[in-house]
Amino acid sequence: MRHSIELRLKGAIEEIIKISKLKGRNLEFNLSGSHDIGNIWRFFQNNSNQLDRRFEKINTTLDRTIRDIADIDATGQTFRYPIDSESKKHLVDVGGVISCKVLYDNFSELEKNLDTLHYFTGYLSEEYRLETYTNNLSRADIFQVSKKLSHRSEWSNEEFKEIKSSIRSQYKISSNEFSKVCNLIQRNYETAHFIKVDLNLLGLSEGQILELLIFWVKLNPGFRDRSPENISSTSINASVFEEIKNRDSIKKETLLALERSLTPEYLAGLNALYYFARDLNFSESYEATYNYELKIAQQISNNMKEATRKFLHIFSKCNLIDNLLKSLYFLNFIDLAERIVDIYKLEGVIKSLDELRSRQAFSKPDICGY
């Protein structure tokens, strides 16, 4: 039990060392040379609290139980042997008895909290890699600031100066850092929405998405039927071959109509929207996916056969409309998403629609600070 705590705290220290490097800071700890839980815990608690204020809540929750164990068995000898190296009996100062019931209950609770810490340190490593932070503010802080700001068109007003002063005072940041925060807010798909800044989709337009779906619906006329028996065919017969021929004809019609649209940017934009729906966590990932897909699309730009194959790979996906909607709602293209829902009568068809609209589908655990 005690060894488990030691190893998990050392694992957490490894994570905050990684985060420190991402923030341009140097943090060192001799993980192999220390077995004193008290020292390990103090190092983690002090440095993690300085690294990101969101650690304070989970650290407070963990503190008492870890310090209790550290006080009784700091170096791993008390729970192993009845006497210490000086032949003194262990646990005399606490009455010689530890309640197994109390120990079990407290350790079970500690394990849950250590699981939360493990999740959080891993989450922060991913969050800081996005580089949406400043010297003093985390990504979560920046999101909270975005909700306090007035609309972008009003930033030259006197009222904005008061808001700026209040935010600077609350977060203890300079005017220069405040400007950096505002720049990050304006170009982030999640926060730009709060200040009424309209960002564009990457690689393709809203009109091109609507055009694409016209052909996709021809290819998937039964897309509203979500029953299991509609997912696949169980036998090969004449009607199946006829269906294959029909789908092939629709694909050819689509390629002919969209031939001029299939630029590297278009292909990258379509792929980014489709694949982003698999991991709706950070809007920065949408931009990273687009940039990655654009490099691939540019490499095959002179190979029409390969570009066509890449397009048809996404176009043939039976869940294309679902993934597009998930990404559009997350990225705050609400009007476009609602228009698609209305055109194709998806109310009651997509079960997660209410959660997408309310953004509950994208919610993070409270500890993340959003």
N, C-alpha and C positions, 0 to 999 in steps of 0.2 A: 504494500500500500504506500509506504513512505517513498520507496524507490520510484514508483509510478509518478508521484508528485514531482520528484526531482527531475525525472526525465522529461516530463511534460513542460515544466517551467524552462528547462534548458532548450527545448524545442521552440517555445515561445520567444526566448531570447534570440535564437537564430533568426526568427522571422523579423523581429524589430531591428536586428542588425542589417538585414536586407533592406528594410524600409528606410533606415537611416542612410544607407548608401544611395538609394533612389533620391533622397532629399539632399544629397551632397554632404552628408555628415559622416564622421568616422566614430563608430561605436565598437569597443572591443571588450571581450570578456573571456576568460580562460575557462571554457566549458568543461574541459577534462580535469582541470586542477582543483575544482571546488565541489564538495559534496555537502556543504552546510546549507540546508534549505533556507535558513534565515538570511544568509548572505545572498543566495541566489534570488530569493524573493525580493529583497530590498533593491538589488540591482535592477531587476525587471520592473518593479513598481515605479521606482524613481525615473528611470529612463523612458519607459513607455508613456507615463503621464506627461513628460516633457515633449515627447514625440508627437502625440495626438491626444487632445483633451478627452476624446471619446473613451480612452482607456480608463478614465477615473471611475466610472460607474462599475464596470466589471471588476476592477482592482479592489474597490471598496467591498464588493460582495465576497471576494475571495480572501481578503486580508485576515480576518479573525481566525478562520479555520487553519489556514496555512501557518500563521504565527503560533497558534496553539501546538500544532504538531512540531514546529521548529523548536519551540521552548522545551518540549518533552524529549524529542529525539532529533537534535540538530544534525548530527553526523551519521546517523544510521546504526548506532550501537545499542540504544535502549530497547528497541523492539527485537533485537537479535539475542542479546545476552542478559542474564539476570544480574551480573555485576560489571562495573566498568574496569578500565585498565589499572585503577588504583584499588581494586578489590572492594569498592563501595557498591552497595546494593542500589539498583535503579528504582525509580518511581517512589522512593521513600517520601519525597517532598509533596507528592500528590496522594498520599494515603496508601500507596502500595497497590492500588487497584484501579484499573480502567474499565469502565462499563462498556462491554461489547455492543450493547444495544445503542448507547449514545454514539459510540464510535462508528457503528454501521450507518446509522441515520445521517450523521454529519458527513461521513465520507461519501455516501451516496449523493448527497446534495453537492458536495465539492466536485465530484466527478462530472455532474451535469454542468456546473459552472466552468470547469476546465474544458469541457466540450465546447461551450460557448466561446471561451477564450481562443481555443484552437481554430474554430470557424472564423472568428473575428481577425486574428492575426493573418490568416491566409487571405481573407477578404481584403484587408488593407494592403497587402502586398500587391494584389491585382489592381486595386484602386489607385495607388500611388504610381504604378507604371503608366497610367493614363496621362500623368503630368498635369492634371487639373487641380492645382493647388498653388499657394504662394508661401512665402516664408513663415507666415503665422496662421494662415487659414487652410484647412483641409477642404477637400471636395465637398463634404457635407456642409461645412461652414459657408462655402460659396453658394450652395443651394439655398441655405437659409437666408443669406444676404439678398439673393435674387427675389425672394418673396417680400422683402421690405422695400425694394426700390419702386419708384414710380415708373410709368411707361417711358420708353426711350425718347419719345417725341417731347417729353416734358423735362428733360435733363438740363435744359438751360434756364428753367424757372427757379425762383427763390426757394420754393418748397423743396426742390431737390438738394439744395445746399444744406438745408436743415437735416434732411435724411442722411446725407453724406456725413455730416458732423456727428450725428447720433451713432451711425454704424462705426465710424472710426473710433469713437469713444468706447463703444461696447467691446470691440475686438482689439482695441489698442494697436491700430495700424496707421501707417503714414498715408499721406495723400497719394504718394506714388504707388503704394501697395493697393490702395483703394482703386486706383485707375486700372491696375493689372487685373483686379477682381472683376471690374466692370467689363473689361475686354473679354475675359473668359466667359462671362455670363452671356454676352452678346452673340458668341459664336457656338454656343452649346445648344443642341436641339432640345434638351430638356428645360434649360433655364431661360432661353430666349423667349419662350412662350410666356413667361411671367411678365416680361417687360414689353410685350407686344411687338417683338421683332420677328418678321417672317423670313425664315431661311428656306433655301431651295433644296429639293431633292438632288441627289448626286447622280449625274450621268444621264438622266432621262426626266421628262416633264410629267406633270400630272395628266396632261392630255394623252401622252403616249401610254401611260398605264391604263387609262380607260379604253384606248384603242386596242391594246393588247388583250384585254379581258373580253372584248367582243369576240375575238377569234378563239380565245381559250374556252369560252362557254359553248361555242360550236363543237369544240373537241370534247367537251365534258357536259353534255346536255342534262345528265342526271346528277349534277353536282349538289343539288339540294337534298338528295336522298342520302341520309347518313346511316342507313340501316346496314348491319354487317353483311347481309346477303348481297348487297350492291357493290361491295368492295372488290370481289373477284368472281370470275366465272369458273364453274366446276367442270365444264366439259368443252371439248373442241368439236364444233359442228359447222354447218354451212353459214349459220347466222354470225358466228364468231369471225369467220373469214371475211364475211361481208363488212363486219364492223371494223376489222383491221384495214380493209381497203378504204372505207369511208374516212377513218382517222388519217390515213396517209394522204388522202385527197385534201383534207382540211389543213394539214401541215404544209402541203405544197401551196395552197391558196394563201396561207398566212405568210409564208416566206416571200411569195411574190408581192404581196401587199406591203410588207415591212422591209423589203430588201434594202432600201436606202436608209432605213433607221438603224440597221444593225452595225453601228459604229462601235469601236472599243468602249467608248463612254457609256453607250446604251447597254451593252452586254454587262459591263461592270456594275452599272446601277441596278439592273434587274437582279443580278446574282447577289449583290449586297443586300437588297431588300429581302430577298427570299431567305438567305442564310442567316441574316441578323435575327430573324424571328425565332431561331433555335436557342438563342442566348440573350434574352432581353434584360440585360443588366446595366450596361453603360452605353449611352449614345455614341461615345467615342469609338466603340467597337464597330459601329456602322461605318464610320469614316475610315477606320483602319481596314475593314473588309473591302470597302470600295477601292481603296488605293492598291490593295493586294490583287484584287480581281482586274483592275485596270492594267497593271503590269502584264498579267497573263494575256488579257485581250489584245494588248498592243503587240505582243510577241506573235500572235496569230492573225494580225490584221490583214496580212497579204495572202492568207490561206482561207478562202471563202468557205471551203468544205469544212474546215475545222471550226470556223466561226459559226457556221450553220449548225454544226453538231452541238456546240456549246449552248446556242440559243435553244435548240429543241430539247436539250436535256432539262432545262428549267421549264420551258413552255409545256412539256408533257407531264409535269408534276400534277397529280390530282388534288394536292393541297395548296396549289399556288395561291388561290384567292384568300385562303385562310392565313397563310404566311404574310402575304402583302398587307392584309388588314392588321395583323399583330404589329408589324413594323411601323405602319402608318400611325396607328394609335399611340405607340410608344414615342415616336418622333414628333408627335403633336400635329400631324397633318389630319386633324379631326374632320374638317369639312370634306376632304377627299374621301376619307374612310366612310363617313356617313352617306356620302353620295353613292359609293359602291354598294353599301348595305341597302339603300333605297332602290337603286336600279335593279339589283338582282334579288330583291325581296329576301334578305338574309335574316330578318328579325325572326327569332325563334328557331332558326336553322343552326346557327353557330352558338353552341351552348355557353361559350365563354364571353359572349358579346357584352353583357352587363359588366363583367369584371374588367374587360378591356376599356370600356367607356369610363369607368370610375377609376381606372389605373390600379385597381386592387390586384390585378394580374401581375403588376410590375413592382409591387411593394417589397421592401427589404425588411429584415428583422429590425426591431427598434434600436438595437445596439449600433447599427450602422449610421444612425443619426439623421435619417432623411424624413 
